[in-house]
Each structure stands twice: as C-alpha cells, then as structure tokens.
Amino acid sequence: RLGRTRVIRETRRLEDINLAIDEVLSGKVTARLVFDLR
C-alpha cells in the first residue's frame, strides 16, 4: 500500500450546500464532501 491514500468522504444533500461551505471555511470538516444531486 505504499503511496496510496484513503479518501474519506462525506455525502451531503445539495440543499445543505451553504452550511457545508461554512463548515469547510471554519475548518470543521475533516472529509471531502460529496453532494447528492438526487
């Protein structure tokens, strides 16, 4: 497993995009955010 990193992701609803951006800017999010477009 040399050279590989594990991506930690968190799924959010698209309606929550403003809250998610605020959390990213304040450093509260430790994962990559993925938005569910359904």
C-alpha positions, 0 to 999 in steps of 0.5 A: 500500500505504499503511496496510496491514500484513503479518501474519506468522504462525506455525502451531503444533500445539495440543499445543505450546500451553504452550511457545508461551505461554512463548515469547510471555511471554519475548518470543521470538516475533516472529509471531502464532501460529496453532494447528492444531486438526487 
